Amino acid sequence: MKKIALIGSCGSIGRQVAEVVRRSRGELKLSALVSRGSVEIFNAQLAEFAPDYAVLVDRNAANGVIAPTNTRQYFGEEGALAAIEQCRPDVVFVACGGFAGLKYSLKAIEMGATLALANKETLVCGGDIVMPRAKTLVPVDSEHSAIWQCLNFERRAPFDKLIITASGGPFRGRKFESLKAVTPAEALRHPTWKMGAKITVDSATLLNKGYEVIEAHHLYGAPYDRIQTVIQPQSIVHSMVQFADGAILAQMSNPTMELPIQLALTYPKRLDCNLAPLDFSRAFSLDFLPLERKEYPLYDLALSCGEAGGILPTVLNAASEVAVAAFLGGKIAFTDIYSVAARTVERSKNAVASDYDALADADLEARRLATKIIKGE
């Protein structure tokens, strides 16, 4: 039985991890559940899976948690780290969003557990300190799982080029300057994927795709000039790898996160995950469109920060989180997400990403600066 500590159990990815465990017929066990989300969903998970440890990060909702008798309860980030250590999991599945995910990822690495990584910030912000330490890291994002599969589950296998696909989001084909009046409801209407609000907005701006390029750089040791992004509107080709002889391998499936989630927990075994296969008995086509970097300002900004390295990716991530929250709250326009992020990066001095504390300081300062910019200060 493989024991799992699941960080972010009530989010979109966390709920799908629970579904994979549910299908595993006892081969997988949720040993620790960590959430800062819905107490109602969390209580349902506790009742069903009876983990050894349960952690609600939001202490203010602590009184609403109803845990099974034999489940130990903790609260706050410190409690989450303690629960991870005490349950001694085989896998720490980091499915939460935000900079906090980096702390959990570092804890998994410190303990020698397999890190199943669905948290972008771990590598976008902390790639320089994570990758030298990580011994067993399994990518969960559909694009990085696709590359991993094409490389035969070997992140250090040789390749010529990594080709990351993007759907183009809900505003594909529109000029960025024409999107000022876009509403949150429109930005959250992704054409092919169902995700959390922050990542859906980042997909609409293509900032998310820039982050995936930074992640690929760290995961696969790829120079930025050997990572290409193309638009694949159907979201059927999840990414591709080109090799020295010109051959290209692609991983294809109908869009779902359960396939890469399950594979992260069961590889090299491939098990049924209730995914409808592609139907080759009917005609359909796949489109590939070039992605022009300068046409997507936030994608371009992400690549620029990635290429600069240091703490700038952390600065960008923090500023974009503040800006997206302000957009969803009706405080700024859709196009202002870029201007807030760009101005925050411009007003920040780069430095070496030496350790977690340096990144945490950069994250905090960038949030403060972005908030001031939104207020017009």
Secondary structure, DSSP 4 states (H G I P E B T S, - for coil): -EEEEEESTTSHHHHHHHHHHHHTTTSEEEEEEEESS-HHHHHHHHHHH--SEEEES-GGGGGG----TT-EEEEHHHHHHHHHHHH--SEEEE---STHHHHHHHHHHHHT-EEEE--THHHHHHHHHHTTT-SSEEE-SHHHHHHHHHTTT-TT---SEEEEEE---TTTTS-GGGGTT--HHHHT--SS----HHHHHHHHHTHHHHHHHHHHHHHHT--GGGEEEEE-TTS-EEEEEE-TTS-EEEEE-SS-SHHHHHHHHHTT------PPPP-TTS------EE--GGGSHHHHHHHHHHHH-TTHHHHHHHHHHHHHHHHHTTSS-TTHHHHHHHHHHHTS------SHHHHHHHHHHHHHHHHHHHTT-
